[in-house]
Amino acid sequence: GDTLTLDPVTFNLFGGKYEGALGATLVGEPTFTWKAALSNVDMNAVTSFAGSPGTLTGKLAATVDLSGRGVDAATAMKTVRGQASVKVTDGTVKNLALVRSVVAATSLDPQKVMASGRGPSDEPFTELGGTLFISGGSASTQDLHFDSRDLRLEAAGALKLDGSVVNLTGQVQLSEELSKQANS
């Protein structure tokens, strides 16, 4: 009739695996449901496919449980609600320069602040992740984290799904080695 359900849906995706279920009603204003688990997805392959190679590397594991309505992506983005848990391990964020910026900002040394703008700015990490609660075109989180050899960032806040606004507040903890470089 007017309902479409694909359950289970399993396929290989960018070197990893997708397992889930999709559902849709096709009368009136269409609705959708999406439940999935992704594992071992190569984020460099994903960002290359999206036209921004190397922006994010590492291996993605995620669970998604979303529902919404709309006939186009813009409407669906505004109506989607649910939850997603995301974890990327052993990767790099291109041009983030988080460690360098934190050391410069905490040193209170004008020379270090100026020097922070030079040199490589890619940021390696062991884990980047969090749980996102999605509703009304926005996502909020209380447990966003970024772990690297020299730094741990924990943040909470919200962002617009279209990328227009990011409002996160958090704490940064430096390794003992980097703490010695910063102002005590």
Backbone as JSON Lines, residues from 0, in Angstrom:
{"i":0,"aa":"G","n":[0.81,-1.19,0.0],"ca":[0.0,0.0,0.0],"c":[0.85,1.25,0.0]}
{"i":1,"aa":"D","n":[0.76,1.99,1.09],"ca":[1.43,3.28,1.17],"c":[2.63,3.27,2.13]}
{"i":2,"aa":"T","n":[3.09,2.09,2.5],"ca":[4.22,1.97,3.42],"c":[5.34,1.17,2.78]}
{"i":3,"aa":"L","n":[6.55,1.6,3.01],"ca":[7.74,0.91,2.52],"c":[8.63,0.61,3.72]}
{"i":4,"aa":"T","n":[9.03,-0.65,3.87],"ca":[9.92,-1.05,4.95],"c":[11.03,-1.92,4.4]}
{"i":5,"aa":"L","n":[12.25,-1.58,4.73],"ca":[13.41,-2.4,4.39],"c":[14.05,-2.82,5.72]}
{"i":6,"aa":"D","n":[13.9,-4.08,6.07],"ca":[14.4,-4.56,7.35],"c":[14.67,-6.05,7.25]}
{"i":7,"aa":"P","n":[15.91,-6.47,7.29],"ca":[17.13,-5.69,7.53],"c":[17.72,-5.16,6.24]}
{"i":8,"aa":"V","n":[18.56,-4.14,6.39],"ca":[19.34,-3.59,5.3],"c":[20.81,-3.73,5.73]}
{"i":9,"aa":"T","n":[21.59,-4.45,4.95],"ca":[23.0,-4.65,5.28],"c":[23.83,-4.49,4.01]}
{"i":10,"aa":"F","n":[24.9,-3.7,4.1],"ca":[25.8,-3.56,2.97],"c":[27.15,-3.04,3.46]}
{"i":11,"aa":"N","n":[28.16,-3.2,2.61],"ca":[29.48,-2.64,2.89],"c":[29.46,-1.17,2.52]}
{"i":12,"aa":"L","n":[30.15,-0.37,3.33],"ca":[30.13,1.07,3.13],"c":[31.5,1.65,3.45]}
{"i":13,"aa":"F","n":[32.21,2.17,2.45],"ca":[33.52,2.79,2.63],"c":[34.43,1.93,3.5]}
{"i":14,"aa":"G","n":[34.54,0.67,3.15],"ca":[35.42,-0.24,3.86],"c":[34.85,-0.79,5.16]}
{"i":15,"aa":"G","n":[33.69,-0.32,5.56],"ca":[33.05,-0.77,6.79],"c":[31.73,-1.44,6.5]}
{"i":16,"aa":"K","n":[30.86,-1.45,7.5],"ca":[29.59,-2.16,7.38],"c":[28.44,-1.31,7.89]}
{"i":17,"aa":"Y","n":[27.31,-1.42,7.18],"ca":[26.06,-0.77,7.55],"c":[25.04,-1.86,7.8]}
{"i":18,"aa":"E","n":[24.38,-1.81,8.96],"ca":[23.29,-2.72,9.27],"c":[22.15,-1.9,9.85]}
{"i":19,"aa":"G","n":[20.95,-2.05,9.3],"ca":[19.87,-1.24,9.83],"c":[18.52,-1.55,9.23]}
{"i":20,"aa":"A","n":[17.62,-0.6,9.41],"ca":[16.26,-0.7,8.9],"c":[15.81,0.7,8.45]}
{"i":21,"aa":"L","n":[15.05,0.73,7.37],"ca":[14.48,1.97,6.86],"c":[12.98,1.78,6.7]}
{"i":22,"aa":"G","n":[12.23,2.82,7.03],"ca":[10.79,2.75,6.84],"c":[10.28,4.09,6.34]}
{"i":23,"aa":"A","n":[9.2,4.05,5.56],"ca":[8.61,5.29,5.04],"c":[7.13,5.08,4.78]}
{"i":24,"aa":"T","n":[6.36,6.14,5.03],"ca":[4.98,6.18,4.56],"c":[4.97,7.16,3.4]}
{"i":25,"aa":"L","n":[4.2,6.84,2.37],"ca":[4.29,7.58,1.13],"c":[3.04,8.37,0.77]}
{"i":26,"aa":"V","n":[2.09,8.5,1.69],"ca":[0.88,9.28,1.43],"c":[0.95,10.59,2.2]}
{"i":27,"aa":"G","n":[0.25,11.6,1.68],"ca":[0.28,12.9,2.34],"c":[1.71,13.42,2.41]}
{"i":28,"aa":"E","n":[2.07,13.92,3.56],"ca":[3.46,14.32,3.77],"c":[4.23,13.08,4.2]}
{"i":29,"aa":"P","n":[5.17,12.61,3.37],"ca":[5.88,11.38,3.67],"c":[6.62,11.45,5.02]}
{"i":30,"aa":"T","n":[6.67,10.32,5.72],"ca":[7.44,10.2,6.95],"c":[8.5,9.14,6.76]}
{"i":31,"aa":"F","n":[9.53,9.18,7.6],"ca":[10.58,8.18,7.5],"c":[11.08,7.81,8.9]}
{"i":32,"aa":"T","n":[11.6,6.6,8.99],"ca":[12.32,6.14,10.17],"c":[13.63,5.54,9.69]}
{"i":33,"aa":"W","n":[14.68,5.71,10.51],"ca":[15.98,5.21,10.15],"c":[16.67,4.72,11.41]}
{"i":34,"aa":"K","n":[16.94,3.44,11.46],"ca":[17.7,2.84,12.56],"c":[18.87,2.11,11.93]}
{"i":35,"aa":"A","n":[20.08,2.37,12.46],"ca":[21.25,1.76,11.84],"c":[22.4,1.66,12.82]}
{"i":36,"aa":"A","n":[23.29,0.74,12.51],"ca":[24.58,0.62,13.18],"c":[25.64,0.59,12.08]}
{"i":37,"aa":"L","n":[26.63,1.44,12.21],"ca":[27.74,1.47,11.27],"c":[29.01,1.07,12.02]}
{"i":38,"aa":"S","n":[29.89,0.34,11.34],"ca":[31.13,-0.07,11.98],"c":[32.28,-0.03,10.99]}
{"i":39,"aa":"N","n":[33.43,0.4,11.48],"ca":[34.68,0.36,10.72],"c":[34.64,1.15,9.41]}
{"i":40,"aa":"V","n":[33.87,2.24,9.36],"ca":[33.75,3.06,8.15],"c":[34.98,3.98,8.03]}
{"i":41,"aa":"D","n":[35.63,3.97,6.89],"ca":[36.83,4.77,6.63],"c":[36.43,6.22,6.35]}
{"i":42,"aa":"M","n":[36.69,7.11,7.32],"ca":[36.26,8.5,7.19],"c":[37.04,9.27,6.12]}
{"i":43,"aa":"N","n":[38.27,8.87,5.81],"ca":[38.98,9.51,4.72],"c":[38.27,9.22,3.39]}
{"i":44,"aa":"A","n":[37.79,7.99,3.23],"ca":[37.03,7.65,2.02],"c":[35.71,8.43,1.97]}
{"i":45,"aa":"V","n":[35.07,8.6,3.12],"ca":[33.81,9.35,3.18],"c":[34.05,10.81,2.79]}
{"i":46,"aa":"T","n":[35.06,11.46,3.41],"ca":[35.29,12.87,3.1],"c":[35.8,13.07,1.68]}
{"i":47,"aa":"S","n":[36.54,12.09,1.15],"ca":[36.95,12.17,-0.25],"c":[35.75,12.08,-1.17]}
{"i":48,"aa":"F","n":[34.83,11.17,-0.89],"ca":[33.61,11.02,-1.67],"c":[32.78,12.31,-1.62]}
{"i":49,"aa":"A","n":[32.78,12.97,-0.45],"ca":[32.01,14.21,-0.28],"c":[32.71,15.43,-0.87]}
{"i":50,"aa":"G","n":[33.92,15.25,-1.41],"ca":[34.61,16.36,-2.07],"c":[35.59,17.11,-1.18]}
{"i":51,"aa":"S","n":[35.84,16.62,0.03],"ca":[36.79,17.26,0.94],"c":[37.77,16.24,1.47]}
{"i":52,"aa":"P","n":[38.64,15.71,0.61],"ca":[39.55,14.64,1.04],"c":[40.42,15.05,2.22]}
{"i":53,"aa":"G","n":[40.56,14.12,3.16],"ca":[41.44,14.32,4.29],"c":[40.92,15.22,5.39]}
{"i":54,"aa":"T","n":[39.72,15.76,5.25],"ca":[39.17,16.64,6.28],"c":[39.1,15.92,7.61]}
{"i":55,"aa":"L","n":[38.68,14.67,7.58],"ca":[38.61,13.83,8.77],"c":[39.03,12.42,8.36]}
{"i":56,"aa":"T","n":[39.94,11.84,9.13],"ca":[40.33,10.46,8.89],"c":[40.02,9.66,10.15]}
{"i":57,"aa":"G","n":[40.15,8.36,10.05],"ca":[39.88,7.47,11.17],"c":[38.79,6.48,10.82]}
{"i":58,"aa":"K","n":[38.4,5.67,11.8],"ca":[37.37,4.66,11.6],"c":[36.13,5.03,12.41]}
{"i":59,"aa":"L","n":[34.98,5.06,11.75],"ca":[33.71,5.45,12.37],"c":[32.92,4.24,12.83]}
{"i":60,"aa":"A","n":[32.38,4.35,14.04],"ca":[31.36,3.44,14.54],"c":[30.22,4.33,15.03]}
{"i":61,"aa":"A","n":[28.98,3.97,14.69],"ca":[27.86,4.83,15.06],"c":[26.58,4.02,15.16]}
{"i":62,"aa":"T","n":[25.66,4.54,15.96],"ca":[24.28,4.05,15.96],"c":[23.38,5.24,15.72]}
{"i":63,"aa":"V","n":[22.3,5.0,14.98],"ca":[21.39,6.06,14.59],"c":[19.96,5.56,14.8]}
{"i":64,"aa":"D","n":[19.12,6.42,15.39],"ca":[17.69,6.12,15.55],"c":[16.94,7.44,15.34]}
{"i":65,"aa":"L","n":[16.51,7.67,14.1],"ca":[15.91,8.94,13.7],"c":[14.57,8.74,13.02]}
{"i":66,"aa":"S","n":[13.72,9.75,13.12],"ca":[12.47,9.77,12.37],"c":[12.18,11.21,11.98]}
{"i":67,"aa":"G","n":[11.37,11.37,10.93],"ca":[11.03,12.71,10.48],"c":[10.0,12.65,9.37]}
{"i":68,"aa":"R","n":[9.81,13.8,8.73],"ca":[8.84,13.87,7.63],"c":[9.29,14.93,6.63]}
{"i":69,"aa":"G","n":[8.74,14.85,5.43],"ca":[9.05,15.85,4.41],"c":[9.33,15.2,3.07]}
{"i":70,"aa":"V","n":[9.08,15.97,2.01],"ca":[9.29,15.47,0.65],"c":[10.67,15.83,0.11]}
{"i":71,"aa":"D","n":[11.41,16.71,0.82],"ca":[12.74,17.08,0.36],"c":[13.7,17.11,1.55]}
{"i":72,"aa":"A","n":[14.98,17.16,1.25],"ca":[16.01,17.09,2.29],"c":[15.93,18.27,3.26]}
{"i":73,"aa":"A","n":[15.63,19.47,2.75],"ca":[15.58,20.65,3.62],"c":[14.47,20.53,4.65]}
{"i":74,"aa":"T","n":[13.31,20.04,4.24],"ca":[12.19,19.84,5.17],"c":[12.52,18.72,6.14]}
{"i":75,"aa":"A","n":[13.05,17.62,5.63],"ca":[13.39,16.5,6.5],"c":[14.41,16.93,7.55]}
{"i":76,"aa":"M","n":[15.38,17.76,7.2],"ca":[16.4,18.22,8.14],"c":[15.76,19.02,9.28]}
{"i":77,"aa":"K","n":[14.7,19.75,8.99],"ca":[14.03,20.55,10.03],"c":[13.12,19.71,10.92]}
{"i":78,"aa":"T","n":[12.66,18.57,10.44],"ca":[11.69,17.78,11.2],"c":[12.3,16.54,11.85]}
{"i":79,"aa":"V","n":[13.51,16.19,11.48],"ca":[14.12,14.97,12.01],"c":[14.31,15.08,13.52]}
{"i":80,"aa":"R","n":[14.08,13.94,14.2],"ca":[14.3,13.89,15.64],"c":[14.77,12.5,16.01]}
{"i":81,"aa":"G","n":[15.52,12.44,17.07],"ca":[16.02,11.16,17.53],"c":[17.4,11.29,18.13]}
{"i":82,"aa":"Q","n":[18.17,10.23,18.03],"ca":[19.47,10.18,18.69],"c":[20.5,9.48,17.81]}
{"i":83,"aa":"A","n":[21.73,9.93,17.91],"ca":[22.85,9.28,17.22],"c":[24.05,9.27,18.15]}
{"i":84,"aa":"S","n":[24.7,8.14,18.24],"ca":[25.96,8.02,18.99],"c":[27.06,7.78,17.98]}
{"i":85,"aa":"V","n":[28.11,8.58,18.06],"ca":[29.16,8.56,17.05],"c":[30.52,8.45,17.73]}
{"i":86,"aa":"K","n":[31.38,7.61,17.17],"ca":[32.76,7.5,17.66],"c":[33.68,7.27,16.47]}
{"i":87,"aa":"V","n":[34.68,8.13,16.32],"ca":[35.71,7.97,15.31],"c":[37.03,7.75,16.07]}
{"i":88,"aa":"T","n":[37.77,6.71,15.67],"ca":[39.01,6.38,16.37],"c":[40.22,6.5,15.45]}
{"i":89,"aa":"D","n":[41.34,6.81,16.07],"ca":[42.65,6.82,15.41],"c":[42.65,7.59,14.1]}
{"i":90,"aa":"G","n":[42.35,8.89,14.19],"ca":[42.28,9.71,12.99],"c":[42.94,11.06,13.15]}
{"i":91,"aa":"T","n":[42.61,11.94,12.21],"ca":[43.14,13.3,12.17],"c":[42.03,14.24,11.7]}
{"i":92,"aa":"V","n":[41.99,15.43,12.3],"ca":[41.11,16.5,11.82],"c":[42.01,17.53,11.14]}
{"i":93,"aa":"K","n":[41.77,17.76,9.88],"ca":[42.6,18.69,9.09],"c":[42.39,20.12,9.57]}
{"i":94,"aa":"N","n":[43.49,20.82,9.79],"ca":[43.5,22.25,10.12],"c":[42.79,22.62,11.43]}
{"i":95,"aa":"L","n":[42.67,21.69,12.37],"ca":[42.01,22.01,13.64],"c":[42.93,22.82,14.55]}
{"i":96,"aa":"A","n":[44.19,22.44,14.66],"ca":[45.2,23.16,15.46],"c":[44.76,23.38,16.9]}
{"i":97,"aa":"L","n":[44.04,22.44,17.45],"ca":[43.5,22.58,18.81],"c":[44.61,22.63,19.85]}
{"i":98,"aa":"V","n":[45.51,21.66,19.83],"ca":[46.59,21.62,20.83],"c":[47.43,22.89,20.73]}
{"i":99,"aa":"R","n":[47.82,23.25,19.53],"ca":[48.65,24.43,19.33],"c":[47.96,25.69,19.84]}
{"i":100,"aa":"S","n":[46.67,25.83,19.57],"ca":[45.92,27.01,20.01],"c":[45.78,27.06,21.53]}
{"i":101,"aa":"V","n":[45.53,25.91,22.16],"ca":[45.39,25.88,23.62],"c":[46.71,26.23,24.29]}
{"i":102,"aa":"V","n":[47.8,25.68,23.81],"ca":[49.11,25.99,24.41],"c":[49.41,27.49,24.25]}
{"i":103,"aa":"A","n":[49.16,28.03,23.07],"ca":[49.42,29.45,22.85],"c":[48.54,30.32,23.74]}
{"i":104,"aa":"A","n":[47.26,29.98,23.85],"ca":[46.33,30.79,24.64],"c":[46.65,30.74,26.13]}
{"i":105,"aa":"T","n":[47.12,29.61,26.61],"ca":[47.39,29.49,28.05],"c":[48.78,29.95,28.43]}
{"i":106,"aa":"S","n":[49.65,30.17,27.46],"ca":[51.02,30.57,27.78],"c":[51.11,32.05,28.16]}
{"i":107,"aa":"L","n":[50.19,32.86,27.69],"ca":[50.2,34.3,27.89],"c":[51.49,34.94,27.36]}
{"i":108,"aa":"D","n":[52.11,34.27,26.41],"ca":[53.34,34.75,25.79],"c":[53.01,35.2,24.37]}
{"i":109,"aa":"P","n":[53.11,36.5,24.07],"ca":[52.75,36.98,22.73],"c":[53.51,36.27,21.61]}
{"i":110,"aa":"Q","n":[54.77,35.9,21.85],"ca":[55.54,35.2,20.82],"c":[54.94,33.83,20.52]}
{"i":111,"aa":"K","n":[54.49,33.1,21.56],"ca":[53.87,31.8,21.35],"c":[52.53,31.94,20.63]}
{"i":112,"aa":"V","n":[51.79,32.99,20.96],"ca":[50.51,33.22,20.28],"c":[50.75,33.46,18.8]}
{"i":113,"aa":"M","n":[51.75,34.29,18.47],"ca":[52.06,34.55,17.06],"c":[52.57,33.28,16.38]}
{"i":114,"aa":"A","n":[53.41,32.52,17.06],"ca":[53.96,31.28,16.48],"c":[52.88,30.23,16.28]}
{"i":115,"aa":"S","n":[51.78,30.32,17.02],"ca":[50.73,29.31,16.9],"c":[50.07,29.33,15.53]}
{"i":116,"aa":"G","n":[50.22,30.43,14.8],"ca":[49.64,30.52,13.47],"c":[50.5,29.91,12.38]}
{"i":117,"aa":"R","n":[51.68,29.42,12.75],"ca":[52.59,28.84,11.76],"c":[52.74,27.34,11.98]}
{"i":118,"aa":"G","n":[53.14,26.64,10.95],"ca":[53.42,25.21,11.07],"c":[52.19,24.36,10.81]}
{"i":119,"aa":"P","n":[52.36,23.05,10.94],"ca":[51.25,22.13,10.64],"c":[50.1,22.32,11.63]}
{"i":120,"aa":"S","n":[48.9,22.19,11.14],"ca":[47.73,22.41,11.99],"c":[46.79,21.22,12.02]}
{"i":121,"aa":"D","n":[47.15,20.12,11.38],"ca":[46.32,18.92,11.44],"c":[46.4,18.34,12.85]}
{"i":122,"aa":"E","n":[45.3,17.85,13.35],"ca":[45.21,17.4,14.74],"c":[44.93,15.91,14.82]}
{"i":123,"aa":"P","n":[45.92,15.09,15.19],"ca":[45.68,13.66,15.35],"c":[44.9,13.39,16.65]}
{"i":124,"aa":"F","n":[44.11,12.33,16.65],"ca":[43.34,11.98,17.84],"c":[43.23,10.46,17.97]}
{"i":125,"aa":"T","n":[42.98,10.03,19.19],"ca":[42.71,8.62,19.42],"c":[41.21,8.35,19.39]}
{"i":126,"aa":"E","n":[40.41,9.32,19.87],"ca":[38.96,9.15,19.82],"c":[38.27,10.51,19.78]}
{"i":127,"aa":"L","n":[37.26,10.6,18.94],"ca":[36.4,11.76,18.8],"c":[34.99,11.23,18.78]}
{"i":128,"aa":"G","n":[34.13,11.71,19.66],"ca":[32.78,11.17,19.65],"c":[31.85,11.86,20.61]}
{"i":129,"aa":"G","n":[30.63,11.32,20.65],"ca":[29.6,11.83,21.55],"c":[28.24,11.33,21.14]}
{"i":130,"aa":"T","n":[27.26,11.68,21.95],"ca":[25.87,11.34,21.69],"c":[25.14,12.62,21.3]}
{"i":131,"aa":"L","n":[24.42,12.57,20.19],"ca":[23.69,13.73,19.69],"c":[22.19,13.49,19.83]}
{"i":132,"aa":"F","n":[21.5,14.46,20.42],"ca":[20.04,14.44,20.51],"c":[19.54,15.44,19.48]}
{"i":133,"aa":"I","n":[18.78,14.94,18.51],"ca":[18.45,15.72,17.33],"c":[16.97,16.08,17.32]}
{"i":134,"aa":"S","n":[16.68,17.37,17.08],"ca":[15.3,17.84,17.0],"c":[15.27,19.24,16.42]}
{"i":135,"aa":"G","n":[14.28,19.53,15.59],"ca":[14.07,20.88,15.09],"c":[15.22,21.48,14.33]}
{"i":136,"aa":"G","n":[15.97,20.68,13.59],"ca":[17.06,21.21,12.79],"c":[18.35,21.43,13.57]}
{"i":137,"aa":"S","n":[18.37,21.0,14.84],"ca":[19.55,21.17,15.68],"c":[19.92,19.85,16.34]}
{"i":138,"aa":"A","n":[21.16,19.79,16.81],"ca":[21.62,18.64,17.6],"c":[22.27,19.19,18.86]}
{"i":139,"aa":"S","n":[21.98,18.55,19.99],"ca":[22.62,18.94,21.24],"c":[23.39,17.74,21.78]}
{"i":140,"aa":"T","n":[24.4,18.04,22.58],"ca":[25.22,16.99,23.17],"c":[25.67,17.42,24.56]}
{"i":141,"aa":"Q","n":[25.82,16.46,25.43],"ca":[26.39,16.7,26.75],"c":[27.72,15.99,26.91]}
{"i":142,"aa":"D","n":[28.12,15.2,25.91],"ca":[29.31,14.35,26.07],"c":[30.25,14.33,24.87]}
{"i":143,"aa":"L","n":[30.34,15.43,24.15],"ca":[31.3,15.49,23.05],"c":[32.71,15.41,23.64]}
{"i":144,"aa":"H","n":[33.55,14.58,23.05],"ca":[34.92,14.46,23.54],"c":[35.89,14.28,22.39]}
{"i":145,"aa":"F","n":[37.09,14.77,22.63],"ca":[38.2,14.68,21.69],"c":[39.41,14.28,22.51]}
{"i":146,"aa":"D","n":[39.96,13.1,22.26],"ca":[41.11,12.6,23.0],"c":[42.29,12.46,22.07]}
{"i":147,"aa":"S","n":[43.43,13.0,22.51],"ca":[44.68,12.83,21.77],"c":[45.8,12.57,22.77]}
{"i":148,"aa":"R","n":[46.98,12.36,22.24],"ca":[48.13,12.09,23.1],"c":[48.36,13.24,24.08]}
{"i":149,"aa":"D","n":[48.14,14.47,23.63],"ca":[48.48,15.64,24.44],"c":[47.29,16.4,25.03]}
{"i":150,"aa":"L","n":[46.07,15.98,24.72],"ca":[44.93,16.79,25.11],"c":[43.67,15.96,25.22]}
{"i":151,"aa":"R","n":[42.8,16.34,26.16],"ca":[41.44,15.81,26.23],"c":[40.5,17.0,26.3]}
{"i":152,"aa":"L","n":[39.52,17.03,25.4],"ca":[38.5,18.06,25.37],"c":[37.17,17.41,25.68]}
{"i":153,"aa":"E","n":[36.41,17.98,26.6],"ca":[35.05,17.55,26.88],"c":[34.16,18.77,26.71]}
{"i":154,"aa":"A","n":[33.09,18.64,25.94],"ca":[32.24,19.8,25.66],"c":[30.77,19.41,25.63]}
{"i":155,"aa":"A","n":[29.95,20.43,25.78],"ca":[28.49,20.28,25.69],"c":[27.96,21.5,24.95]}
{"i":156,"aa":"G","n":[26.8,21.33,24.35],"ca":[26.2,22.46,23.65],"c":[25.34,21.99,22.5]}
{"i":157,"aa":"A","n":[25.21,22.87,21.5],"ca":[24.32,22.58,20.38],"c":[24.91,23.09,19.08]}
{"i":158,"aa":"L","n":[24.39,22.54,17.98],"ca":[24.79,22.99,16.66],"c":[23.61,22.81,15.72]}
{"i":159,"aa":"K","n":[23.57,23.64,14.69],"ca":[22.56,23.51,13.65],"c":[23.0,22.42,12.68]}
{"i":160,"aa":"L","n":[22.08,21.59,12.23],"ca":[22.42,20.5,11.32],"c":[22.95,20.99,9.98]}
{"i":161,"aa":"D","n":[22.61,22.21,9.6],"ca":[23.12,22.75,8.34],"c":[24.52,23.35,8.48]}
{"i":162,"aa":"G","n":[25.09,23.3,9.7],"ca":[26.44,23.81,9.94],"c":[26.52,25.31,10.15]}
{"i":163,"aa":"S","n":[25.39,26.02,10.17],"ca":[25.43,27.48,10.26],"c":[25.79,27.99,11.65]}
{"i":164,"aa":"V","n":[25.53,27.21,12.7],"ca":[25.8,27.65,14.07],"c":[26.38,26.48,14.86]}
{"i":165,"aa":"V","n":[27.47,26.73,15.58],"ca":[28.03,25.77,16.52],"c":[28.25,26.53,17.82]}
{"i":166,"aa":"N","n":[27.65,26.04,18.91],"ca":[27.77,26.69,20.21],"c":[28.11,25.62,21.25]}
{"i":167,"aa":"L","n":[29.39,25.42,21.49],"ca":[29.86,24.41,22.42],"c":[30.71,25.06,23.5]}
{"i":168,"aa":"T","n":[30.57,24.58,24.71],"ca":[31.39,25.03,25.83],"c":[32.0,23.81,26.47]}
{"i":169,"aa":"G","n":[33.28,23.91,26.82],"ca":[33.89,22.74,27.4],"c":[35.14,23.02,28.17]}
{"i":170,"aa":"Q","n":[35.78,21.94,28.55],"ca":[37.03,22.0,29.29],"c":[38.09,21.24,28.53]}
{"i":171,"aa":"V","n":[39.32,21.76,28.65],"ca":[40.47,21.13,28.01],"c":[41.45,20.73,29.1]}
{"i":172,"aa":"Q","n":[41.95,19.53,28.98],"ca":[43.0,19.06,29.89],"c":[44.21,18.7,29.06]}
{"i":173,"aa":"L","n":[45.35,19.33,29.38],"ca":[46.58,19.08,28.64],"c":[47.37,17.96,29.3]}
{"i":174,"aa":"S","n":[48.17,17.28,28.51],"ca":[49.11,16.3,29.06],"c":[50.1,17.01,29.95]}
{"i":175,"aa":"E","n":[50.79,16.26,30.79],"ca":[51.79,16.86,31.68],"c":[52.87,17.58,30.88]}
{"i":176,"aa":"E","n":[53.28,16.97,29.76],"ca":[54.31,17.58,28.91],"c":[53.87,18.93,28.38]}
{"i":177,"aa":"L","n":[52.65,19.03,27.87],"ca":[52.18,20.31,27.33],"c":[51.85,21.29,28.44]}
{"i":178,"aa":"S","n":[51.43,20.81,29.59],"ca":[51.16,21.71,30.72],"c":[52.4,22.48,31.11]}
{"i":179,"aa":"K","n":[53.55,21.86,30.99],"ca":[54.81,22.52,31.32],"c":[55.1,23.65,30.35]}
{"i":180,"aa":"Q","n":[54.6,23.55,29.1],"ca":[54.82,24.6,28.1],"c":[53.86,25.77,28.3]}
{"i":181,"aa":"A","n":[52.71,25.48,28.9],"ca":[51.7,26.51,29.1],"c":[51.96,27.25,30.41]}
{"i":182,"aa":"N","n":[51.27,28.34,30.6],"ca":[51.38,29.11,31.84],"c":[50.68,28.35,32.95]}
{"i":183,"aa":"S","n":[51.36,28.09,34.05],"ca":[50.76,27.31,35.13],"c":[49.59,28.03,35.77]}
